[in-house]
Amino acid sequence: MNELFWLAMLLANFLLILLAYRIFGKMGLFIWVPIAAIIANIQVIQGVELFGFAATLGNIVYASSFLVTDILSENYGKKEANKAIWIGFFSLVAMTLLMNLALLFEPLQDDFSRSVHESTANIFSFMPRIVIASFLAYLVSQKHDIWAYHLWKKRFKGRKNIWLRNNLSTMVSQLIDSVIFTLIAFLGAYETNVLIEIVLTTYVLKWIVAAADTPFVYIANRMQHKNVVK
């Protein structure tokens, strides 16, 4: 059933992005970026089996942020897409700082409070390599995505080529993200063949998300041209 739930989550992410865009306009896209960044970093600690491979959750939500920056790039330009990146980065820094400060508090001595504190620590405790890997992979891959999207937009103009510039930019950016995060977070912790497997399985899942999000870039572009967004 994991595969069905994964596909359901994929569709839910895309529909929620369009709903946010429909209700709040461009601001809805900005809102989604920190949502995706924070939820992805929580979900990523959960390991599951997908399509016969070991994987972590969070890939869909994280990858959906590339859909958002591509919509912003297409409909509003590079400046607005870059603004979304920095909003997402700020949200990651703020979450990491505030949750780790919260963990410094001594919980009540009842079983429930101590259990909650331990569970929160398992999710949010500061792990330098993971945090650095997450921050760096996010910035480099997102910056590349925007740069590449506008590079291909200049070479492949027109609405009919949205699919091309969306996929050319996002699929490379997802690979950059997977490589940077895996090498910084896990180099030395796993053997080389395991690292390669982690990169490949993570990237394949993100590649599927990147391919599947293309119709939604077209839908968002059509929504803007028909003035159905706020």
C-alpha positions as CSV (number, residue, x, y, z in Angstrom):
1,M,0.0,0.0,0.0
2,N,3.0,2.3,0.4
3,E,3.1,3.0,-3.3
4,L,-0.6,4.0,-3.4
5,F,-0.1,6.3,-0.4
6,W,2.9,7.8,-2.1
7,L,1.0,8.6,-5.3
8,A,-1.9,10.0,-3.1
9,M,0.6,12.3,-1.3
10,L,2.1,13.3,-4.7
11,L,-1.3,14.4,-6.0
12,A,-2.2,16.0,-2.7
13,N,0.9,18.2,-2.8
14,F,0.2,19.4,-6.3
15,L,-3.4,20.1,-5.7
16,L,-2.6,22.0,-2.4
17,I,-0.1,24.2,-4.3
18,L,-2.8,25.1,-6.9
19,L,-5.3,25.7,-4.2
20,A,-2.9,28.0,-2.3
21,Y,-2.3,29.8,-5.6
22,R,-6.0,30.1,-6.4
23,I,-6.9,31.5,-3.0
24,F,-3.9,33.6,-2.1
25,G,-2.3,34.3,-5.5
26,K,1.5,34.7,-5.6
27,M,1.5,34.9,-1.8
28,G,0.2,31.4,-1.7
29,L,3.3,30.2,-3.5
30,F,5.5,32.0,-1.1
31,I,3.5,30.4,1.8
32,W,4.1,26.9,0.4
33,V,7.9,27.1,0.3
34,P,8.4,27.2,4.1
35,I,5.6,24.6,4.5
36,A,7.5,22.2,2.1
37,A,10.9,22.9,3.7
38,I,9.7,22.3,7.3
39,I,7.5,19.3,6.6
40,A,10.2,17.6,4.4
41,N,12.8,17.9,7.1
42,I,10.4,16.2,9.6
43,Q,9.2,13.5,7.2
44,V,12.7,12.6,6.0
45,I,13.5,10.8,9.3
46,Q,10.8,8.1,8.5
47,G,12.1,5.2,6.4
48,V,9.8,3.3,4.2
49,E,9.9,0.8,1.3
50,L,8.8,2.1,-2.0
51,F,8.8,0.2,-5.3
52,G,11.1,-2.4,-3.8
53,F,13.7,0.1,-2.5
54,A,14.4,1.6,0.9
55,A,13.5,5.3,0.9
56,T,12.7,8.1,3.2
57,L,9.6,10.2,3.2
58,G,9.9,13.9,2.5
59,N,11.0,13.6,-1.1
60,I,7.6,14.6,-2.5
61,V,7.0,17.6,-0.3
62,Y,10.6,18.8,-0.8
63,A,10.5,18.3,-4.5
64,S,7.2,20.2,-4.7
65,S,9.2,23.4,-3.8
66,F,10.8,23.2,-7.2
67,L,7.4,23.2,-8.8
68,V,6.6,26.4,-6.9
69,T,9.8,28.2,-7.9
70,D,9.2,27.1,-11.5
71,I,5.7,28.6,-11.4
72,L,7.1,31.8,-9.9
73,S,9.9,31.9,-12.5
74,E,7.4,31.4,-15.4
75,N,4.7,33.7,-14.2
76,Y,6.5,36.4,-12.2
77,G,10.2,36.2,-13.0
78,K,13.6,35.4,-11.5
79,K,13.4,38.0,-8.7
80,E,10.2,36.5,-7.2
81,A,11.5,33.0,-7.4
82,N,14.7,33.9,-5.6
83,K,12.7,35.6,-2.9
84,A,10.9,32.3,-2.3
85,I,14.2,30.4,-1.9
86,W,15.3,32.8,0.8
87,I,12.0,32.5,2.6
88,G,12.4,28.7,2.6
89,F,16.0,29.0,3.8
90,F,15.0,31.4,6.6
91,S,12.2,29.0,7.7
92,L,14.7,26.1,8.0
93,V,17.1,28.2,10.1
94,A,14.3,29.5,12.3
95,M,12.9,26.0,12.8
96,T,16.3,24.5,13.6
97,L,17.1,27.2,16.1
98,L,13.7,27.4,17.9
99,M,13.2,23.7,18.2
100,N,16.7,23.1,19.6
101,L,16.1,25.9,22.1
102,A,12.9,24.2,23.1
103,L,14.8,21.0,23.7
104,L,16.9,22.8,26.4
105,F,13.9,23.0,28.7
106,E,13.6,20.3,31.4
107,P,10.2,18.6,30.8
108,L,7.7,17.8,33.6
109,Q,8.6,14.5,35.3
110,D,5.4,12.7,34.4
111,D,5.7,9.9,31.8
112,F,3.7,11.7,29.1
113,S,5.8,14.9,29.2
114,R,9.1,13.0,29.2
115,S,7.9,10.8,26.3
116,V,6.9,13.9,24.3
117,H,10.3,15.5,25.0
118,E,12.2,12.4,23.9
119,S,10.1,12.1,20.7
120,T,10.7,15.8,19.9
121,A,14.4,15.3,20.5
122,N,14.5,12.4,18.0
123,I,13.0,14.6,15.3
124,F,14.6,18.0,15.9
125,S,17.8,17.5,17.8
126,F,20.7,19.4,16.2
127,M,22.9,17.1,14.1
128,P,25.5,19.4,12.5
129,R,26.3,17.3,9.4
130,I,22.6,16.7,8.6
131,V,21.7,20.4,9.1
132,I,24.7,21.6,7.0
133,A,23.9,19.1,4.3
134,S,20.2,20.2,4.3
135,F,21.0,23.9,4.2
136,L,23.7,23.7,1.5
137,A,21.8,21.2,-0.7
138,Y,18.7,23.4,-0.5
139,L,20.4,26.6,-1.5
140,V,22.6,25.2,-4.3
141,S,19.9,23.1,-5.9
142,Q,17.2,25.8,-5.7
143,K,19.6,28.5,-7.0
144,H,20.6,26.3,-9.9
145,D,16.9,25.5,-10.7
146,I,16.1,29.2,-11.1
147,W,19.2,29.9,-13.1
148,A,18.6,26.9,-15.4
149,Y,14.9,27.7,-15.8
150,H,15.6,31.2,-17.1
151,L,18.5,29.9,-19.2
152,W,16.2,27.4,-21.0
153,K,13.4,30.0,-21.1
154,K,15.6,32.2,-23.3
155,R,16.5,29.4,-25.6
156,F,13.1,27.7,-25.7
157,K,10.5,30.5,-25.6
158,G,6.8,30.2,-25.7
159,R,4.1,28.5,-23.6
160,K,4.5,25.3,-25.6
161,N,8.0,24.8,-24.3
162,I,7.2,25.2,-20.6
163,W,7.5,21.4,-20.2
164,L,11.0,21.5,-21.6
165,R,12.4,24.2,-19.4
166,N,10.6,22.9,-16.4
167,N,12.1,19.4,-16.7
168,L,15.5,20.4,-17.9
169,S,16.0,22.7,-14.9
170,T,14.3,20.6,-12.2
171,M,15.7,17.2,-13.1
172,V,19.3,18.4,-13.0
173,S,18.6,20.4,-9.8
174,Q,17.2,17.4,-8.1
175,L,20.3,15.4,-8.9
176,I,22.5,18.2,-7.5
177,D,20.4,18.2,-4.3
178,S,20.6,14.4,-3.9
179,V,24.4,14.3,-4.4
180,I,25.2,17.3,-2.1
181,F,23.0,16.1,0.7
182,T,24.0,12.5,0.6
183,L,27.8,13.2,0.4
184,I,27.8,15.7,3.2
185,A,25.4,13.9,5.5
186,F,26.6,10.3,5.1
187,L,30.1,10.3,3.6
188,G,32.2,8.0,5.9
189,A,29.1,6.6,7.6
190,Y,28.3,4.2,4.7
191,E,30.3,2.4,2.1
192,T,30.6,3.9,-1.4
193,N,28.1,1.5,-3.0
194,V,25.5,2.3,-0.3
195,L,26.0,6.0,-0.9
196,I,25.5,5.5,-4.6
197,E,22.3,3.5,-4.0
198,I,21.0,6.2,-1.7
199,V,21.7,8.9,-4.3
200,L,20.1,6.9,-7.1
201,T,17.0,5.8,-5.2
202,T,16.4,9.3,-3.8
203,Y,16.9,10.9,-7.2
204,V,14.6,8.4,-9.0
205,L,11.8,9.3,-6.7
206,K,12.5,13.1,-7.1
207,W,12.7,12.6,-10.9
208,I,9.2,11.0,-10.9
209,V,7.9,14.0,-9.0
210,A,9.6,16.4,-11.4
211,A,8.1,14.7,-14.4
212,A,4.7,14.5,-12.8
213,D,4.6,18.2,-11.9
214,T,4.8,19.5,-15.5
215,P,1.0,19.6,-16.1
216,F,0.6,21.7,-13.0
217,V,3.1,24.4,-14.2
218,Y,0.8,24.7,-17.3
219,I,-2.3,24.8,-15.1
220,A,-0.8,27.6,-12.9
221,N,0.3,29.5,-16.0
222,R,-3.3,29.3,-17.4
223,M,-4.7,30.3,-14.1
224,Q,-2.6,33.5,-14.2
225,H,-3.5,34.4,-17.8
226,K,-7.2,33.9,-17.1
227,N,-6.9,36.1,-14.0
228,V,-8.5,33.4,-11.7
229,V,-5.8,34.0,-8.9
230,K,-5.9,36.7,-6.3
